[in-house]
Amino acid sequence: MKSRILCSLLFVFICSTIYWMNMEPLWTLYKSMTKQLTAEGTIKPDHGIFFVETTEKLEPSSLVVCAVESASQMYPKRTIYFFMKGLAKGETINKNSFYKAIQLLSSIKNIQILPLDFEEVFNNTPLYSWYQKVNPATETFWPHVSADGFRLAMIWKYGGMYMDTDIISLKPVPEVDFLAFENVDIINNAVFGFQRHDQFLWDCMEDFVKNYRGYMWGHQGPRLLTRVIKRQCEISGFKDVGDITCRNISILNTRRFYPLPHPAWERYFQVWNPHDTFNNSYGLHLWNFKNKNNKQVIPGSNSVAENLFMKHCPLTYEFIVKHASRK
């Protein structure tokens, strides 16, 4: 009788061990999420680098994963925060769908994946009243304008740096308070950094609400930053020969993040030698919004993008890109 009980207990122990071995990565992610359900008390001021996914997608593309990984590699002493709207609803984590990318990012020490709660993000900012009135279902570019609002509110509240999920980091940005020209006329909002509670960001949020035109592409993003900075600084004579300073803000020249303009975005997926094209770049914006046909990094293609992945996000390349090519 005693031996039968011992055998039964042993069987239960073995089954439990096997189950939890399979579930361990899921449990790790669950613990991470339950400890960080809100940004309050989690984010260290003026320390974080922020990314966001404002759709319900739970399967980050290889470019998204690369962007986050490359930032973690380039800024090892800073925390990378990746906010995902799809996690906010507590949807079931499917190991066979998005889980591979999330598991990879969760395994990197300085990356935290957080559920995105717009109510919390916009609270106590000028954007809160706008968010209470806006109807996402009728908005033409809701994922984009909500992301435009997110970055302003988060950097104003916590300080640090914001980056779009199609920017591959190459070098640390030495400036703290900075914007970056896309071309001689436009300051893009794909990447910027400020200390918390900077007045410029508050001014941007007030303009966001007062002059809201959600149906106009870029009006709440690059054009907003451009029109607000123009009220405070004379930048009309910019010739793109170097970085300039306005108040306490460094405005970086186009080569820092946009050495290839968006009409030339396909060059990232072609085979050519950049030589010194990216020598003065802190990061590269790959213009994913132009990639309507969903071009991917192909192992063995020797494209510029493949070489960037291999050097700046090797885990993504090994476990996402190469894995997808073997299917």
C-alpha positions in Angstrom: 0.0 0.0 0.0 2.8 2.4 1.0 4.7 1.7 -2.2 1.6 2.4 -4.3 1.1 5.8 -2.5 4.8 6.6 -3.1 4.5 5.7 -6.8 1.4 7.8 -7.1 3.1 10.8 -5.5 6.2 10.3 -7.7 4.0 10.2 -10.8 2.2 13.5 -9.8 5.6 15.1 -9.1 7.0 14.1 -12.5 3.9 15.3 -14.3 3.9 18.6 -12.5 7.6 19.1 -13.2 7.1 18.5 -16.9 4.1 20.8 -17.0 5.9 23.7 -15.3 9.0 23.2 -17.4 6.9 23.7 -20.5 5.1 26.6 -18.9 8.1 28.3 -17.3 8.6 31.0 -20.0 4.8 31.8 -19.8 5.0 32.0 -16.0 7.9 34.4 -16.3 6.0 36.7 -18.6 2.9 36.4 -16.3 4.9 37.4 -13.3 6.5 40.3 -15.2 3.0 41.6 -16.3 1.3 41.2 -12.9 4.1 43.1 -11.2 3.9 45.9 -13.8 0.2 46.5 -14.5 0.7 50.2 -14.3 3.6 52.5 -15.2 3.3 54.4 -11.9 6.1 53.3 -9.6 7.7 51.1 -12.2 9.4 53.6 -14.5 12.6 55.4 -13.3 12.5 59.1 -14.3 14.7 60.2 -17.2 16.0 56.7 -17.6 13.7 54.8 -19.9 13.5 54.2 -23.7 10.0 53.8 -24.8 8.4 51.8 -27.7 4.7 51.2 -28.3 2.3 49.0 -30.3 -1.1 50.7 -30.3 -3.0 48.0 -32.3 -4.2 44.7 -30.8 -1.3 42.9 -32.6 0.3 40.2 -30.4 2.8 39.1 -33.0 5.5 41.7 -33.3 7.3 41.6 -36.7 11.0 40.9 -36.9 11.6 44.6 -37.5 9.8 45.5 -34.3 11.7 42.9 -32.3 15.0 44.1 -33.8 14.2 47.7 -33.0 13.6 46.9 -29.3 16.6 44.5 -29.1 19.0 46.9 -30.8 18.0 49.6 -28.2 18.6 47.2 -25.4 22.0 46.4 -26.8 23.0 50.0 -27.4 21.8 51.2 -24.0 22.6 48.4 -21.6 22.3 50.5 -18.5 18.9 51.9 -19.4 15.5 50.2 -19.2 13.6 49.5 -22.5 9.8 49.7 -22.0 7.7 48.1 -24.7 4.0 48.9 -24.3 1.5 46.7 -26.1 -2.2 47.5 -26.5 -3.0 43.8 -27.1 -1.9 42.9 -23.6 -4.2 45.3 -21.9 -7.2 43.0 -22.4 -5.5 40.1 -20.7 -5.8 37.9 -23.8 -4.6 34.3 -23.6 -0.9 34.0 -24.4 -0.6 31.6 -27.2 2.8 29.9 -27.3 2.4 29.0 -31.0 1.5 32.5 -32.2 3.2 35.7 -30.9 4.9 34.0 -28.0 8.3 33.4 -29.7 9.0 37.2 -30.1 7.6 38.1 -26.6 9.6 35.2 -25.1 12.8 36.5 -26.7 12.4 40.1 -25.6 11.3 39.0 -22.1 14.6 37.1 -21.8 16.7 40.3 -22.2 17.5 41.7 -18.8 16.8 45.4 -19.5 13.6 45.0 -21.4 10.2 45.3 -19.8 6.9 44.5 -21.7 3.9 46.4 -20.3 0.2 46.5 -21.1 -0.9 49.7 -22.7 -3.6 51.6 -20.8 -4.4 54.9 -22.6 -6.5 56.1 -19.6 -3.4 55.9 -17.4 -1.1 57.3 -20.1 -3.2 60.4 -20.8 -4.3 61.1 -17.3 -3.0 64.4 -15.8 -2.0 65.7 -19.2 -3.8 68.0 -21.7 -4.5 64.9 -23.8 -6.9 63.5 -21.2 -9.9 65.6 -22.2 -9.3 64.8 -25.9 -9.1 61.1 -25.1 -12.4 61.2 -23.3 -14.1 62.7 -26.3 -12.5 61.0 -29.3 -14.1 58.0 -30.9 -11.4 55.6 -32.2 -13.8 53.8 -34.4 -14.4 56.9 -36.5 -10.7 58.0 -36.7 -8.9 57.5 -40.0 -5.4 57.0 -38.5 -6.2 56.0 -34.9 -3.2 53.7 -34.3 -0.9 56.5 -35.5 -2.5 59.5 -33.7 -2.9 57.5 -30.5 0.8 56.7 -30.7 1.6 60.4 -31.4 -0.2 61.2 -28.1 1.4 58.3 -26.2 5.0 59.5 -26.9 4.3 63.1 -25.8 2.5 62.1 -22.6 5.0 59.4 -21.6 8.1 61.4 -22.2 6.6 64.4 -20.4 5.6 62.3 -17.4 8.8 60.2 -17.1 11.5 61.7 -19.3 13.8 59.6 -21.4 13.7 58.7 -25.1 10.9 57.6 -27.5 11.6 55.6 -30.6 9.3 54.1 -33.3 9.5 50.4 -33.7 11.1 50.6 -37.1 14.3 52.3 -35.9 17.4 50.2 -35.5 19.9 51.7 -33.0 23.5 52.0 -34.1 25.1 54.3 -31.5 24.1 55.9 -28.2 22.6 59.4 -28.6 24.8 61.7 -26.6 22.1 64.5 -26.3 19.4 64.4 -23.6 16.9 66.9 -24.9 16.7 66.5 -28.6 14.6 66.4 -31.8 15.7 65.3 -35.2 15.1 66.7 -38.7 13.7 64.3 -41.3 14.5 66.9 -44.0 15.2 70.6 -44.1 11.5 71.4 -43.6 10.2 68.7 -41.2 11.1 67.5 -37.7 10.0 63.9 -37.4 8.5 62.5 -34.2 9.8 59.0 -34.8 12.6 59.6 -32.2 13.1 62.3 -29.6 14.3 62.6 -26.0 13.6 65.0 -23.1 13.9 65.3 -19.4 10.6 64.9 -17.6 8.2 67.8 -17.4 9.9 69.7 -20.2 7.7 72.7 -21.2 8.1 72.0 -24.9 6.2 68.7 -24.6 3.4 70.3 -22.6 3.1 72.9 -25.4 3.0 70.1 -27.9 0.2 68.4 -26.0 -1.8 71.6 -25.8 -1.4 72.1 -29.6 -2.3 68.4 -30.1 -5.8 69.1 -28.6 -6.3 72.7 -29.8 -5.5 72.0 -33.5 -6.6 68.4 -33.7 -6.9 67.1 -37.3 -6.8 63.3 -36.9 -7.8 62.8 -40.5 -4.7 64.5 -41.8 -1.6 62.3 -42.0 1.2 63.6 -39.9 -0.7 66.6 -38.5 -0.5 65.2 -34.9 3.0 64.0 -35.3 5.9 65.4 -37.4 4.0 68.5 -38.4 3.0 69.2 -34.8 6.6 69.1 -33.5 7.6 71.3 -36.4 5.0 74.0 -35.9 5.5 74.2 -32.1 9.3 74.4 -32.4 9.0 77.1 -35.1 7.1 79.3 -32.7 10.0 79.1 -30.3 13.0 79.1 -32.6 14.2 80.3 -35.9 14.9 77.1 -37.9 13.8 78.2 -41.4 17.4 78.8 -42.4 18.5 75.2 -41.6 20.8 73.9 -44.3 21.3 70.4 -42.9 25.1 70.8 -42.5 25.1 70.0 -38.8 23.1 69.8 -35.6 21.7 73.1 -34.2 20.5 74.2 -30.8 17.2 75.9 -29.8 16.7 76.9 -26.2 17.9 73.8 -24.4 17.0 71.5 -27.3 19.4 69.9 -29.7 17.9 69.5 -33.2 19.8 66.8 -35.0 20.6 66.9 -38.7 18.9 64.4 -41.0 21.9 62.0 -41.1 21.4 61.1 -37.4 18.3 59.0 -38.1 17.2 59.6 -41.7 20.2 59.2 -43.9 17.9 57.5 -46.5 14.7 59.6 -47.1 11.4 57.7 -47.2 11.2 57.6 -51.1 14.4 55.5 -51.0 13.2 53.1 -48.2 13.5 50.0 -50.5 17.3 50.5 -50.5 17.4 49.0 -47.1 16.3 45.7 -48.6 18.7 45.8 -51.5 22.3 44.7 -51.8 24.8 47.6 -51.8 27.7 48.8 -49.7 26.7 51.7 -47.6 30.4 52.7 -47.1 30.3 55.8 -44.9 26.5 56.5 -45.5 25.6 55.6 -41.8 28.9 56.8 -40.2 27.2 59.8 -38.6 23.9 58.0 -37.7 22.7 57.2 -34.2 20.0 55.0 -35.6 18.2 54.2 -38.9 14.5 54.7 -39.6 13.4 52.0 -42.0 10.1 53.7 -43.0 7.9 50.7 -42.3 4.8 52.6 -43.2 6.0 52.6 -46.8 6.4 48.8 -46.8 3.0 48.0 -48.1 4.1 44.6 -49.6 5.6 43.5 -46.3 9.2 43.1 -47.5 11.1 40.9 -45.0 14.7 40.3 -44.2 15.8 37.2 -46.0 18.7 35.1 -44.6 21.6 34.9 -47.1 20.4 37.8 -49.2 23.3 40.1 -48.1 20.9 43.0 -48.1 21.6 46.1 -46.0 18.8 45.2 -43.7 20.1 41.6 -43.2 23.5 43.0 -42.3 22.0 45.5 -39.9 20.0 42.7 -38.2 23.0 40.4 -37.9 25.1 43.1 -36.2 22.6 45.1 -34.1 19.9 42.5 -33.2 21.6 39.1 -33.5 19.0 37.3 -31.3 16.2 38.5 -33.6 18.1 37.4 -36.6 18.9 34.0 -35.2 15.6 33.1 -33.5 13.0 35.1 -35.5 14.3 35.7 -39.0 16.2 32.4 -39.6 13.5 30.4 -37.9 10.8 31.9 -40.2 12.9 31.0 -43.3 13.0 27.4 -42.2 9.3 27.0 -42.1 
